Amino acid sequence: MERLKRKLSACISVAALAAAVAGMATPASADWLETAAEPLKGTEISGIFLDRPGYRAIISLLPEFEKKTGIKVNYEIVPYENTREKEVLNFTSQGDLTMALVDLVWIGEFAESGWIDPIENFSKDASITDPNLNLGGFFPLLLDAFGSWGGVTYGLPFDNYSGLLFYNSCQLKEAGFDKPPETWEELKDVYGPKLTDASKNHYAFALQSLRGETQSADSFMRVLWPFGGSLLNKEFKSNLMSKESQAGLQFRQDLMKVMPPGIVSYDHAEAVNALAQGQVSMITEWSAFYGTLTDPATSKLGDCLGVAPEPAGPAGRLPALGGFSLAVASQASEEQKKATWLFIQWATSEDIAKAYVEAGGVSGRMSVYEDADIKAKYKFVEPMVASWQKGVPEFRPRFPAWPAISEVVAEWGSKMMLGEVSVEDGAKEIGTRTEDILGKEGYYDGKKQLLQ
């Protein structure tokens, strides 16, 4: 019930904000951006980008923004693994970042620490707000999960992903299948044996499980939600000993029979490459890797590439949810804040959504995926859009304590998969350590709200 209240609060907040923006909007004109930027010419803003398709796409479009506005966008490309640490250090030392790249699991920390400003601080000013901002044009799940915390919207969705099932349709056909598996059980019990031949170093499936965030978020969490489990219950106590959570974690152990023996050392690159080179027939991976799997320079799949929603579990189809939002850093000067707000609106706008997707990005805007050309050209669009109709914002908890808990899950989740501890003992250890972290953070004595 508390989660429902929070979601309703967030929806009401977003709806009210959208109405306010609509009410103040002047008739849309092609030069709104140039007009808004006129007093800000020469302003420099800065942020962090990742070495991923969505960022390369926006970089390729940057000259258009800089030409229209006279605003210089400085960026540093940083490995994902170092991004949070680099941003936190910059914000706590009053550094030079004017824009925050906010991961799904950082939104609570960044908002509660006061490092990012609510968008209402800027959207209430018509002189710097796109008359076609249209917050209702984002997938509601994305705006809620990536941009909102405690009913307040801080960022706009950017470079968002959904977990999808990528598969080698030719290998499936050779094994007697004319479509991908609908459920996780079907993948393991029906498809798995027919697509696995260890003597030929070929396996049915690869679940990226490298120790670190990949293990905790992309492997461990992926088998909790579809089986009806979760990391925490509504009181923020461990839920890993529930029969549903235990069933999901045990399923992962059983699934290893149809996965490469070194799967616990597979990061995203290794899993994607295993499918691309024909070593495995199926992977569940982020939608952003579609470009890698269609590129002849990095993939042998060609026309054999198939894309479908992630398999369903006993609790339904609840795929992995990942990605970011862009937010204005509170440490920036007033001019930099305004210029950064202009960039964020432009980068996430409906106006450039099609160009952004065609350049390799994944937009959080609904309208672009209704475009006939986009649907025909990109196989990932329909399954991704389907997956964004329903999901779990807290697929990975979004509170500030997540990084510490992620380390615990990564350590003991890896030990589970390697057989160093049993599923039951590993789950107990994670639960005990997680509750210790949350207790010290103030979640059990009323100091902090139970928000995730």
C-alpha positions as a LaTeX table, in Angstrom:
\begin{tabular}{lrrr}
\hline
Residue & $x$ (\AA) & $y$ (\AA) & $z$ (\AA) \\
\hline
Met1 & 0.00 & 0.00 & 0.00 \\
Glu2 & 2.83 & 2.39 & 0.87 \\
Arg3 & 4.43 & 1.72 & $-2.52$ \\
Leu4 & 1.11 & 2.43 & $-4.24$ \\
Lys5 & 0.76 & 5.70 & $-2.33$ \\
Arg6 & 4.24 & 6.76 & $-3.39$ \\
Lys7 & 3.54 & 5.90 & $-7.02$ \\
Leu8 & 0.23 & 7.81 & $-6.95$ \\
Ser9 & 1.98 & 10.76 & $-5.31$ \\
Ala10 & 4.65 & 10.73 & $-8.00$ \\
Cys11 & 2.05 & 10.50 & $-10.76$ \\
Ile12 & 0.04 & 13.37 & $-9.28$ \\
Ser13 & 3.20 & 15.45 & $-8.93$ \\
Val14 & 4.18 & 14.79 & $-12.54$ \\
Ala15 & 0.65 & 15.46 & $-13.78$ \\
Ala16 & 0.46 & 18.73 & $-11.87$ \\
Leu17 & 3.85 & 19.79 & $-13.16$ \\
Ala18 & 2.89 & 18.90 & $-16.72$ \\
Ala19 & $-0.32$ & 20.91 & $-16.39$ \\
Ala20 & 1.57 & 23.87 & $-15.01$ \\
Val21 & 4.04 & 23.77 & $-17.88$ \\
Ala22 & 1.23 & 23.44 & $-20.40$ \\
Gly23 & $-0.61$ & 26.34 & $-18.85$ \\
Met24 & 2.32 & 28.71 & $-19.09$ \\
Ala25 & 3.45 & 27.58 & $-22.53$ \\
Thr26 & 3.42 & 30.00 & $-25.42$ \\
Pro27 & 2.65 & 28.67 & $-28.91$ \\
Ala28 & 5.40 & 26.31 & $-29.98$ \\
Ser29 & 7.95 & 27.80 & $-32.33$ \\
Ala30 & 10.99 & 26.36 & $-34.04$ \\
Asp31 & 13.27 & 28.95 & $-32.48$ \\
Trp32 & 12.28 & 28.63 & $-28.81$ \\
Leu33 & 15.69 & 27.14 & $-28.00$ \\
Glu34 & 17.61 & 29.95 & $-29.71$ \\
Thr35 & 15.47 & 32.56 & $-27.97$ \\
Ala36 & 15.87 & 30.93 & $-24.56$ \\
Ala37 & 19.63 & 30.61 & $-25.01$ \\
Glu38 & 20.23 & 34.17 & $-26.20$ \\
Pro39 & 21.21 & 35.51 & $-22.74$ \\
Leu40 & 23.29 & 32.39 & $-22.10$ \\
Lys41 & 25.58 & 32.44 & $-25.13$ \\
Gly42 & 29.14 & 31.59 & $-24.18$ \\
Thr43 & 28.07 & 29.66 & $-21.08$ \\
Glu44 & 29.90 & 26.37 & $-20.57$ \\
Ile45 & 28.27 & 23.36 & $-18.97$ \\
Ser46 & 29.78 & 20.01 & $-18.08$ \\
Gly47 & 28.74 & 16.44 & $-17.41$ \\
Ile48 & 29.82 & 12.83 & $-17.56$ \\
Phe49 & 29.04 & 10.49 & $-20.44$ \\
Leu50 & 29.59 & 6.76 & $-20.75$ \\
Asp51 & 31.22 & 4.84 & $-23.58$ \\
Arg52 & 27.90 & 3.43 & $-24.72$ \\
Pro53 & 25.77 & 3.84 & $-27.85$ \\
Gly54 & 23.33 & 6.33 & $-26.31$ \\
Tyr55 & 26.12 & 8.74 & $-25.43$ \\
Arg56 & 27.90 & 8.40 & $-28.74$ \\
Ala57 & 24.53 & 9.19 & $-30.33$ \\
Ile58 & 24.01 & 12.41 & $-28.39$ \\
Ile59 & 27.64 & 13.42 & $-28.97$ \\
Ser60 & 27.07 & 13.08 & $-32.72$ \\
Leu61 & 24.12 & 15.48 & $-32.45$ \\
Leu62 & 25.84 & 17.98 & $-30.14$ \\
Pro63 & 27.03 & 20.35 & $-32.91$ \\
Glu64 & 23.37 & 21.12 & $-33.67$ \\
Phe65 & 22.70 & 22.14 & $-30.05$ \\
Glu66 & 25.87 & 24.19 & $-29.70$ \\
Lys67 & 25.22 & 25.99 & $-32.99$ \\
Lys68 & 21.65 & 26.87 & $-32.03$ \\
Thr69 & 22.43 & 28.00 & $-28.51$ \\
Gly70 & 26.03 & 29.18 & $-28.33$ \\
Ile71 & 26.32 & 27.03 & $-25.21$ \\
Lys72 & 29.43 & 24.85 & $-24.97$ \\
Val73 & 28.87 & 21.33 & $-23.70$ \\
Asn74 & 31.96 & 19.84 & $-22.06$ \\
Tyr75 & 31.91 & 16.14 & $-21.26$ \\
Glu76 & 34.22 & 13.46 & $-19.98$ \\
Ile77 & 33.74 & 9.83 & $-20.98$ \\
Val78 & 34.06 & 7.71 & $-17.84$ \\
Pro79 & 33.64 & 3.94 & $-17.31$ \\
Tyr80 & 30.34 & 3.19 & $-15.62$ \\
Glu81 & 32.13 & 1.52 & $-12.69$ \\
Asn82 & 33.83 & 4.82 & $-11.82$ \\
Thr83 & 31.00 & 7.24 & $-12.56$ \\
Arg84 & 29.19 & 7.37 & $-9.23$ \\
Glu85 & 32.42 & 7.77 & $-7.27$ \\
Lys86 & 33.59 & 10.54 & $-9.59$ \\
Glu87 & 30.29 & 12.40 & $-9.38$ \\
Val88 & 30.01 & 12.07 & $-5.60$ \\
Leu89 & 33.55 & 13.42 & $-5.16$ \\
Asn90 & 32.77 & 16.32 & $-7.49$ \\
Phe91 & 29.54 & 17.22 & $-5.70$ \\
Thr92 & 30.96 & 16.95 & $-2.20$ \\
Ser93 & 33.94 & 19.13 & $-3.12$ \\
Gln94 & 31.87 & 21.73 & $-5.01$ \\
Gly95 & 33.48 & 20.82 & $-8.31$ \\
Asp96 & 32.74 & 21.79 & $-11.88$ \\
Leu97 & 29.93 & 19.43 & $-12.93$ \\
Thr98 & 26.75 & 21.30 & $-13.84$ \\
Met99 & 24.82 & 18.20 & $-14.86$ \\
Ala100 & 24.33 & 14.91 & $-13.04$ \\
Leu101 & 24.09 & 11.59 & $-14.81$ \\
Val102 & 21.78 & 9.74 & $-12.43$ \\
Asp103 & 21.59 & 5.96 & $-12.53$ \\
Leu104 & 18.34 & 4.30 & $-11.52$ \\
Val105 & 19.94 & 3.25 & $-8.22$ \\
Trp106 & 21.51 & 6.66 & $-7.46$ \\
Ile107 & 18.38 & 8.81 & $-7.58$ \\
Gly108 & 17.67 & 8.43 & $-3.85$ \\
Glu109 & 21.22 & 9.26 & $-2.82$ \\
Phe110 & 21.56 & 12.25 & $-5.16$ \\
Ala111 & 18.16 & 13.69 & $-4.22$ \\
Glu112 & 18.47 & 13.20 & $-0.46$ \\
Ser113 & 21.98 & 14.65 & $-0.48$ \\
Gly114 & 20.78 & 17.80 & $-2.22$ \\
Trp115 & 23.14 & 17.38 & $-5.17$ \\
Ile116 & 20.43 & 17.80 & $-7.80$ \\
Asp117 & 17.62 & 20.34 & $-8.19$ \\
Pro118 & 13.95 & 19.50 & $-8.82$ \\
Ile119 & 12.99 & 20.31 & $-12.39$ \\
Glu120 & 10.15 & 22.49 & $-11.10$ \\
Asn121 & 12.82 & 25.05 & $-10.18$ \\
Phe122 & 13.30 & 25.59 & $-13.92$ \\
Ser123 & 10.10 & 24.45 & $-15.64$ \\
Lys124 & 8.14 & 27.19 & $-13.85$ \\
Asp125 & 10.19 & 29.71 & $-15.83$ \\
Ala126 & 8.59 & 29.87 & $-19.30$ \\
Ser127 & 11.58 & 31.77 & $-20.71$ \\
Ile128 & 13.81 & 28.68 & $-20.43$ \\
Thr129 & 11.25 & 25.91 & $-20.84$ \\
Asp130 & 10.29 & 24.16 & $-24.06$ \\
Pro131 & 6.59 & 24.84 & $-24.78$ \\
Asn132 & 6.52 & 21.22 & $-25.97$ \\
Leu133 & 8.28 & 19.80 & $-22.90$ \\
Asn134 & 5.36 & 17.35 & $-22.57$ \\
Leu135 & 6.30 & 15.29 & $-19.52$ \\
Gly136 & 3.35 & 13.07 & $-20.38$ \\
Gly137 & 5.22 & 12.02 & $-23.52$ \\
Phe138 & 7.71 & 9.96 & $-21.53$ \\
Phe139 & 6.89 & 6.37 & $-20.65$ \\
Pro140 & 5.37 & 6.83 & $-17.16$ \\
Leu141 & 7.45 & 3.96 & $-15.77$ \\
Leu142 & 10.66 & 5.67 & $-16.89$ \\
Leu143 & 9.81 & 9.12 & $-15.54$ \\
Asp144 & 8.85 & 7.56 & $-12.22$ \\
Ala145 & 11.76 & 5.15 & $-11.89$ \\
Phe146 & 14.63 & 7.20 & $-13.26$ \\
Gly147 & 13.66 & 10.80 & $-12.61$ \\
Ser148 & 11.53 & 10.87 & $-9.46$ \\
Trp149 & 12.12 & 10.42 & $-5.74$ \\
Gly150 & 9.61 & 10.87 & $-2.94$ \\
Gly151 & 7.01 & 12.27 & $-5.35$ \\
Val152 & 9.36 & 14.94 & $-6.74$ \\
Thr153 & 10.75 & 14.91 & $-10.28$ \\
Tyr154 & 14.47 & 15.69 & $-10.49$ \\
Gly155 & 15.59 & 14.43 & $-13.88$ \\
Leu156 & 14.39 & 13.50 & $-17.35$ \\
Pro157 & 14.90 & 9.94 & $-18.66$ \\
Phe158 & 17.98 & 9.46 & $-20.82$ \\
Asp159 & 19.67 & 6.31 & $-22.15$ \\
Asn160 & 17.10 & 3.94 & $-20.70$ \\
Tyr161 & 17.21 & 0.20 & $-21.06$ \\
Ser162 & 14.97 & $-2.76$ & $-20.71$ \\
Gly163 & 16.04 & $-6.34$ & $-20.31$ \\
Leu164 & 15.28 & $-8.22$ & $-23.53$ \\
Leu165 & 15.79 & $-11.76$ & $-24.76$ \\
Phe166 & 18.23 & $-11.74$ & $-27.68$ \\
Tyr167 & 18.51 & $-15.06$ & $-29.49$ \\
Asn168 & 19.96 & $-16.84$ & $-32.49$ \\
Ser169 & 16.85 & $-17.75$ & $-34.47$ \\
Cys170 & 18.85 & $-20.01$ & $-36.80$ \\
Gln171 & 20.18 & $-22.13$ & $-33.94$ \\
Leu172 & 16.72 & $-22.33$ & $-32.40$ \\
Lys173 & 15.26 & $-23.44$ & $-35.73$ \\
Glu174 & 17.92 & $-26.13$ & $-36.14$ \\
Ala175 & 16.94 & $-27.43$ & $-32.70$ \\
Gly176 & 13.29 & $-27.59$ & $-33.72$ \\
Phe177 & 11.98 & $-24.30$ & $-32.30$ \\
Asp178 & 10.15 & $-21.70$ & $-34.39$ \\
Lys179 & 9.95 & $-19.11$ & $-31.61$ \\
Pro180 & 11.81 & $-18.19$ & $-28.42$ \\
Pro181 & 10.77 & $-19.51$ & $-24.99$ \\
Glu182 & 7.87 & $-17.78$ & $-23.28$ \\
Thr183 & 8.88 & $-18.67$ & $-19.71$ \\
Trp184 & 12.06 & $-19.15$ & $-17.70$ \\
Glu185 & 11.08 & $-22.74$ & $-16.95$ \\
Glu186 & 10.65 & $-23.42$ & $-20.66$ \\
Leu187 & 14.05 & $-21.89$ & $-21.39$ \\
Lys188 & 15.74 & $-24.16$ & $-18.86$ \\
Asp189 & 13.82 & $-27.41$ & $-19.24$ \\
Val190 & 12.75 & $-27.46$ & $-22.90$ \\
Tyr191 & 15.18 & $-25.29$ & $-24.86$ \\
Gly192 & 18.20 & $-25.78$ & $-22.60$ \\
Pro193 & 18.93 & $-29.48$ & $-23.20$ \\
Lys194 & 18.47 & $-29.24$ & $-26.97$ \\
Leu195 & 20.71 & $-26.22$ & $-27.36$ \\
Thr196 & 23.53 & $-27.31$ & $-25.04$ \\
Asp197 & 26.46 & $-29.45$ & $-26.16$ \\
Ala198 & 29.41 & $-29.06$ & $-23.81$ \\
Ser199 & 31.63 & $-31.19$ & $-26.07$ \\
Lys200 & 31.29 & $-28.47$ & $-28.72$ \\
Asn201 & 31.56 & $-25.65$ & $-26.19$ \\
His202 & 28.04 & $-24.57$ & $-27.06$ \\
Tyr203 & 25.40 & $-23.60$ & $-24.51$ \\
Ala204 & 21.78 & $-22.56$ & $-24.55$ \\
Phe205 & 22.04 & $-19.45$ & $-22.45$ \\
Ala206 & 24.40 & $-16.97$ & $-20.78$ \\
Leu207 & 23.44 & $-14.84$ & $-17.79$ \\
Gln208 & 26.09 & $-12.17$ & $-17.18$ \\
Ser209 & 27.12 & $-12.72$ & $-13.56$ \\
Leu210 & 30.51 & $-11.10$ & $-12.94$ \\
Arg211 & 31.03 & $-10.12$ & $-9.32$ \\
Gly212 & 30.09 & $-6.47$ & $-8.83$ \\
Glu213 & 27.00 & $-4.58$ & $-9.98$ \\
Thr214 & 26.63 & $-7.09$ & $-12.81$ \\
Gln215 & 26.20 & $-9.92$ & $-10.30$ \\
Ser216 & 23.93 & $-8.01$ & $-7.92$ \\
Ala217 & 21.69 & $-6.24$ & $-10.44$ \\
Asp218 & 21.87 & $-8.16$ & $-13.71$ \\
Ser219 & 22.03 & $-11.68$ & $-12.33$ \\
Phe220 & 20.77 & $-11.90$ & $-8.74$ \\
Met221 & 17.84 & $-9.48$ & $-9.03$ \\
Arg222 & 16.84 & $-10.89$ & $-12.39$ \\
Val223 & 15.71 & $-14.16$ & $-10.79$ \\
Leu224 & 13.92 & $-12.65$ & $-7.80$ \\
Trp225 & 11.08 & $-10.57$ & $-9.24$ \\
Pro226 & 9.72 & $-12.93$ & $-11.96$ \\
Phe227 & 9.50 & $-15.68$ & $-9.35$ \\
Gly228 & 7.55 & $-13.48$ & $-6.96$ \\
Gly229 & 10.49 & $-12.70$ & $-4.69$ \\
Ser230 & 12.26 & $-9.51$ & $-3.70$ \\
Leu231 & 15.25 & $-8.32$ & $-1.74$ \\
Leu232 & 13.15 & $-6.61$ & 0.96 \\
Asn233 & 9.63 & $-6.77$ & 2.33 \\
Lys234 & 7.50 & $-3.69$ & 3.04 \\
Glu235 & 9.15 & $-3.24$ & 6.46 \\
Phe236 & 12.58 & $-3.23$ & 4.77 \\
Lys237 & 13.51 & $-6.54$ & 6.33 \\
Ser238 & 15.13 & $-9.21$ & 4.17 \\
Asn239 & 12.70 & $-11.17$ & 2.02 \\
Leu240 & 15.31 & $-13.57$ & 0.66 \\
Met241 & 14.15 & $-16.49$ & 2.79 \\
Ser242 & 10.62 & $-16.37$ & 1.34 \\
Lys243 & 9.71 & $-19.41$ & $-0.73$ \\
Glu244 & 9.43 & $-17.22$ & $-3.84$ \\
Ser245 & 12.88 & $-15.68$ & $-3.44$ \\
Gln246 & 14.40 & $-19.06$ & $-2.65$ \\
Ala247 & 12.72 & $-20.56$ & $-5.73$ \\
Gly248 & 14.20 & $-17.88$ & $-7.96$ \\
Leu249 & 17.71 & $-18.22$ & $-6.55$ \\
Gln250 & 17.58 & $-22.01$ & $-6.78$ \\
Phe251 & 16.36 & $-21.70$ & $-10.35$ \\
Arg252 & 19.50 & $-19.74$ & $-11.18$ \\
Gln253 & 21.63 & $-22.56$ & $-9.79$ \\
Asp254 & 19.76 & $-25.11$ & $-11.91$ \\
Leu255 & 20.03 & $-22.87$ & $-14.97$ \\
Met256 & 23.83 & $-23.09$ & $-14.78$ \\
Lys257 & 23.59 & $-26.56$ & $-16.37$ \\
Val258 & 22.85 & $-24.92$ & $-19.72$ \\
Met259 & 25.30 & $-22.02$ & $-19.34$ \\
Pro260 & 29.06 & $-21.80$ & $-20.02$ \\
Pro261 & 31.13 & $-23.10$ & $-17.07$ \\
Gly262 & 32.84 & $-19.74$ & $-16.55$ \\
Ile263 & 29.60 & $-17.76$ & $-16.39$ \\
Val264 & 30.47 & $-16.12$ & $-13.06$ \\
Ser265 & 33.28 & $-14.29$ & $-14.86$ \\
Tyr266 & 31.01 & $-13.02$ & $-17.66$ \\
Asp267 & 30.32 & $-9.29$ & $-17.75$ \\
His268 & 27.99 & $-7.73$ & $-20.33$ \\
Ala269 & 30.66 & $-7.71$ & $-23.03$ \\
Glu270 & 31.37 & $-11.43$ & $-22.62$ \\
Ala271 & 27.68 & $-12.40$ & $-22.67$ \\
Val272 & 26.95 & $-10.28$ & $-25.74$ \\
Asn273 & 30.03 & $-11.61$ & $-27.52$ \\
Ala274 & 29.08 & $-15.21$ & $-26.72$ \\
Leu275 & 25.79 & $-14.72$ & $-28.58$ \\
Ala276 & 27.37 & $-12.64$ & $-31.33$ \\
Gln277 & 29.98 & $-15.33$ & $-32.07$ \\
Gly278 & 27.57 & $-18.27$ & $-31.83$ \\
Gln279 & 28.76 & $-19.83$ & $-28.56$ \\
Val280 & 25.36 & $-19.42$ & $-26.88$ \\
Ser281 & 21.87 & $-19.32$ & $-28.36$ \\
Met282 & 20.18 & $-16.87$ & $-25.98$ \\
Ile283 & 21.00 & $-14.05$ & $-23.57$ \\
Thr284 & 18.93 & $-11.63$ & $-21.51$ \\
Glu285 & 20.60 & $-8.27$ & $-21.97$ \\
Trp286 & 19.95 & $-4.56$ & $-22.11$ \\
Ser287 & 18.18 & $-3.18$ & $-25.18$ \\
Ala288 & 21.15 & $-0.86$ & $-25.71$ \\
Phe289 & 23.24 & $-3.78$ & $-26.99$ \\
Tyr290 & 21.06 & $-4.15$ & $-30.08$ \\
Gly291 & 23.53 & $-2.08$ & $-32.11$ \\
Thr292 & 26.44 & $-4.33$ & $-31.11$ \\
Leu293 & 24.53 & $-7.44$ & $-32.13$ \\
Thr294 & 23.54 & $-6.02$ & $-35.52$ \\
Asp295 & 26.95 & $-4.63$ & $-36.42$ \\
Pro296 & 28.83 & $-6.99$ & $-38.81$ \\
Ala297 & 32.09 & $-5.79$ & $-37.26$ \\
Thr298 & 31.13 & $-7.18$ & $-33.86$ \\
Ser299 & 28.57 & $-9.90$ & $-34.61$ \\
Lys300 & 28.18 & $-12.93$ & $-36.85$ \\
Leu301 & 24.43 & $-13.12$ & $-36.32$ \\
Gly302 & 23.20 & $-11.18$ & $-39.33$ \\
Asp303 & 19.60 & $-12.10$ & $-40.12$ \\
Cys304 & 19.67 & $-14.78$ & $-37.42$ \\
Leu305 & 19.28 & $-12.18$ & $-34.66$ \\
Gly306 & 15.94 & $-12.40$ & $-32.91$ \\
Val307 & 14.61 & $-10.14$ & $-30.15$ \\
Ala308 & 11.77 & $-10.85$ & $-27.71$ \\
Pro309 & 10.64 & $-9.77$ & $-24.25$ \\
Glu310 & 12.38 & $-11.44$ & $-21.32$ \\
Pro311 & 10.80 & $-14.76$ & $-20.34$ \\
Ala312 & 8.01 & $-14.75$ & $-17.77$ \\
Gly313 & 8.22 & $-16.37$ & $-14.36$ \\
Pro314 & 5.46 & $-17.56$ & $-12.00$ \\
Ala315 & 4.84 & $-13.90$ & $-11.05$ \\
Gly316 & 4.68 & $-12.77$ & $-14.68$ \\
Arg317 & 7.01 & $-10.89$ & $-16.99$ \\
Leu318 & 9.01 & $-8.47$ & $-14.84$ \\
Pro319 & 12.14 & $-7.62$ & $-16.81$ \\
Ala320 & 15.26 & $-5.86$ & $-15.68$ \\
Leu321 & 14.99 & $-2.08$ & $-15.73$ \\
Gly322 & 18.08 & 0.06 & $-16.17$ \\
Gly323 & 19.32 & 3.40 & $-17.34$ \\
Phe324 & 19.65 & 7.00 & $-16.29$ \\
Ser325 & 18.19 & 10.47 & $-16.06$ \\
Leu326 & 19.86 & 13.83 & $-16.59$ \\
Ala327 & 19.48 & 16.37 & $-13.78$ \\
Val328 & 20.73 & 19.87 & $-13.04$ \\
Ala329 & 23.50 & 19.92 & $-10.41$ \\
Ser330 & 22.70 & 22.18 & $-7.47$ \\
Gln331 & 26.32 & 23.32 & $-7.26$ \\
Ala332 & 26.21 & 25.06 & $-10.66$ \\
Ser333 & 25.86 & 28.83 & $-11.06$ \\
Glu334 & 22.44 & 30.20 & $-12.00$ \\
Glu335 & 23.51 & 30.74 & $-15.63$ \\
Gln336 & 24.96 & 27.25 & $-15.82$ \\
Lys337 & 21.80 & 25.78 & $-14.33$ \\
Lys338 & 19.65 & 27.46 & $-16.97$ \\
Ala339 & 21.99 & 26.37 & $-19.77$ \\
Thr340 & 22.09 & 22.82 & $-18.42$ \\
Trp341 & 18.29 & 22.75 & $-18.24$ \\
Leu342 & 18.15 & 23.77 & $-21.90$ \\
Phe343 & 20.52 & 20.94 & $-22.83$ \\
Ile344 & 18.60 & 18.33 & $-20.82$ \\
Gln345 & 15.32 & 19.33 & $-22.46$ \\
Trp346 & 16.87 & 19.19 & $-25.92$ \\
Ala347 & 18.66 & 15.87 & $-25.37$ \\
Thr348 & 15.47 & 14.17 & $-24.15$ \\
Ser349 & 13.02 & 15.98 & $-26.44$ \\
Glu350 & 10.49 & 14.59 & $-28.88$ \\
Asp351 & 12.02 & 16.89 & $-31.51$ \\
Ile352 & 15.30 & 14.98 & $-31.73$ \\
Ala353 & 14.05 & 11.56 & $-30.57$ \\
Lys354 & 14.04 & 10.01 & $-34.05$ \\
Ala355 & 17.48 & 11.34 & $-34.94$ \\
Tyr356 & 18.75 & 10.14 & $-31.56$ \\
Val357 & 17.41 & 6.62 & $-32.09$ \\
Glu358 & 18.78 & 6.48 & $-35.63$ \\
Ala359 & 22.18 & 7.51 & $-34.26$ \\
Gly360 & 22.12 & 4.55 & $-31.86$ \\
Gly361 & 20.37 & 5.91 & $-28.79$ \\
Val362 & 17.31 & 4.68 & $-26.91$ \\
Ser363 & 14.78 & 7.43 & $-26.26$ \\
Gly364 & 12.40 & 7.50 & $-23.31$ \\
Arg365 & 9.72 & 9.17 & $-25.47$ \\
Met366 & 6.67 & 7.15 & $-26.46$ \\
Ser367 & 5.94 & 8.89 & $-29.76$ \\
Val368 & 9.15 & 7.90 & $-31.55$ \\
Tyr369 & 8.32 & 4.21 & $-31.26$ \\
Glu370 & 5.03 & 4.76 & $-33.06$ \\
Asp371 & 7.00 & 5.84 & $-36.13$ \\
Ala372 & 6.55 & 3.20 & $-38.86$ \\
Asp373 & 10.13 & 3.57 & $-40.09$ \\
Ile374 & 11.57 & 3.08 & $-36.60$ \\
Lys375 & 9.42 & 0.00 & $-35.91$ \\
Ala376 & 10.36 & $-1.53$ & $-39.25$ \\
Lys377 & 14.08 & $-0.85$ & $-38.93$ \\
Tyr378 & 14.76 & $-1.85$ & $-35.31$ \\
Lys379 & 13.69 & $-5.30$ & $-34.11$ \\
Phe380 & 14.12 & $-4.34$ & $-30.46$ \\
Val381 & 11.47 & $-1.62$ & $-30.47$ \\
Glu382 & 8.27 & $-3.61$ & $-30.01$ \\
Pro383 & 9.56 & $-5.96$ & $-27.28$ \\
Met384 & 11.15 & $-3.02$ & $-25.46$ \\
Val385 & 7.98 & $-0.94$ & $-25.60$ \\
Ala386 & 6.02 & $-3.95$ & $-24.36$ \\
Ser387 & 8.41 & $-4.36$ & $-21.45$ \\
Trp388 & 7.99 & $-0.70$ & $-20.43$ \\
Gln389 & 4.23 & $-1.06$ & $-19.99$ \\
Lys390 & 4.76 & $-2.76$ & $-16.65$ \\
Gly391 & 7.81 & $-2.98$ & $-14.46$ \\
Val392 & 9.28 & $-2.57$ & $-11.02$ \\
Pro393 & 10.96 & 0.82 & $-10.42$ \\
Glu394 & 12.79 & $-0.66$ & $-7.45$ \\
Phe395 & 14.02 & $-3.64$ & $-9.52$ \\
Arg396 & 17.23 & $-2.59$ & $-7.81$ \\
Pro397 & 16.57 & $-0.50$ & $-4.68$ \\
Arg398 & 17.10 & 3.18 & $-5.46$ \\
Phe399 & 17.94 & 4.33 & $-1.94$ \\
Pro400 & 21.36 & 5.67 & $-0.88$ \\
Ala401 & 22.24 & 2.39 & 0.84 \\
Trp402 & 22.20 & 0.40 & $-2.40$ \\
Pro403 & 25.95 & 0.64 & $-3.24$ \\
Ala404 & 26.88 & $-0.93$ & 0.12 \\
Ile405 & 24.19 & $-3.60$ & $-0.20$ \\
Ser406 & 25.21 & $-4.26$ & $-3.81$ \\
Glu407 & 28.68 & $-5.21$ & $-2.62$ \\
Val408 & 27.20 & $-7.71$ & $-0.17$ \\
Val409 & 24.90 & $-9.22$ & $-2.79$ \\
Ala410 & 27.76 & $-9.39$ & $-5.31$ \\
Glu411 & 30.04 & $-11.23$ & $-2.88$ \\
Trp412 & 27.56 & $-13.79$ & $-1.59$ \\
Gly413 & 25.62 & $-14.11$ & $-4.84$ \\
Ser414 & 28.88 & $-15.10$ & $-6.54$ \\
Lys415 & 29.63 & $-17.60$ & $-3.77$ \\
Met416 & 26.20 & $-19.15$ & $-4.30$ \\
Met417 & 26.75 & $-19.62$ & $-8.00$ \\
Leu418 & 30.22 & $-21.07$ & $-7.43$ \\
Gly419 & 28.84 & $-23.56$ & $-4.91$ \\
Glu420 & 30.91 & $-22.13$ & $-2.05$ \\
Val421 & 27.73 & $-21.64$ & 0.00 \\
Ser422 & 24.23 & $-23.03$ & $-0.37$ \\
Val423 & 21.39 & $-20.86$ & $-1.66$ \\
Glu424 & 19.82 & $-20.87$ & 1.78 \\
Asp425 & 23.00 & $-19.98$ & 3.68 \\
Gly426 & 23.97 & $-17.32$ & 1.16 \\
Ala427 & 20.52 & $-15.74$ & 1.36 \\
Lys428 & 20.69 & $-15.67$ & 5.16 \\
Glu429 & 24.10 & $-14.00$ & 5.06 \\
Ile430 & 22.94 & $-11.35$ & 2.58 \\
Gly431 & 19.82 & $-10.73$ & 4.65 \\
Thr432 & 21.73 & $-10.31$ & 7.90 \\
Arg433 & 24.27 & $-7.95$ & 6.40 \\
Thr434 & 21.63 & $-5.98$ & 4.49 \\
Glu435 & 19.58 & $-5.42$ & 7.63 \\
Asp436 & 22.71 & $-4.32$ & 9.49 \\
Ile437 & 23.40 & $-1.71$ & 6.79 \\
Leu438 & 19.81 & $-0.47$ & 6.76 \\
Gly439 & 19.72 & $-0.32$ & 10.56 \\
Lys440 & 22.80 & 1.88 & 10.65 \\
Glu441 & 21.29 & 4.06 & 7.92 \\
Gly442 & 18.27 & 4.80 & 10.13 \\
Tyr443 & 15.54 & 2.87 & 8.36 \\
Tyr444 & 14.40 & 0.98 & 11.47 \\
Asp445 & 14.29 & 3.79 & 14.03 \\
Gly446 & 12.19 & 6.21 & 11.97 \\
Lys447 & 15.02 & 8.51 & 10.94 \\
Lys448 & 14.47 & 7.70 & 7.27 \\
Gln449 & 11.36 & 6.98 & 5.27 \\
Leu450 & 11.03 & 3.50 & 3.81 \\
Leu451 & 11.56 & 4.70 & 0.25 \\
Gln452 & 13.33 & 2.65 & $-2.36$ \\
\hline
\end{tabular}
